[in-house]
Amino acid sequence: MNWWAQKQKGFTIVELLIVIVVIAILAAISVVAYNGIQTRSENTKTVQGVAQYVKVLHSYAATYGNYPVEGAFPCLGPMGTTCARMSGDGSGCLPESGGDGGAAAQTTFDTEIKKILTTLPTVSSQRMNCNGSMYAGAYYRPSTGTTATIVYFLKGDEACSGIGGATGFTKTQRGEMTRCVASLPSL
């Protein structure tokens, strides 16, 4: 029997290339899906953390008759949490409103909140790019005690609602970031 008459076993180069292309397409779809799931998870973490702060602020107001009085822009989360504009000058990104460029950890605010809740809620530290400036987290706006406002950042074009106890939301969306402002009822 001649060697050319025997049936060859194995795959052709075309069959191998088709399998490789199919695997590459499936891998690309998986990576994109994973990144989307991770972003949604981090956004949910931020919304849940802000929702917990809203509840704590309501409890604080019910107990003390006012919201925490604050002259600065404290980041929400455990001490050492960073938030708002992390880098860049914010040019052409968002309307500057003090805290977007000057928020930081504040022991006074944390001390007041810990009168109601001993373990501070956390928000995501995922960073978002807005015209070259990096943003993350959430902060409490300065208050004289009769109003309370929380500013938080979400990745992507997201809705700024769904937090019980907030009376209004303002949304600004630029690039890959949504800036949400949640207002609590005036006292």
Secondary structure, 3 states (H helix, E strand, C coil): CCHHHCCCCCCCHHHHHHHHHHHHHHHHHHHHHHHHHHHHHHHHHHHHHHHHHHHHHHHHHHHHCCCCCECCCEECCCCCCCCEEEECCCCCCCCCCCHHHHCECCHHHHHHHCCCCCCCCCCCCCCEEECCEEEECEEECCECCCCCEEEEEEECCCCCCCCCCCCEEEEEEECCEEEEEEECCCC
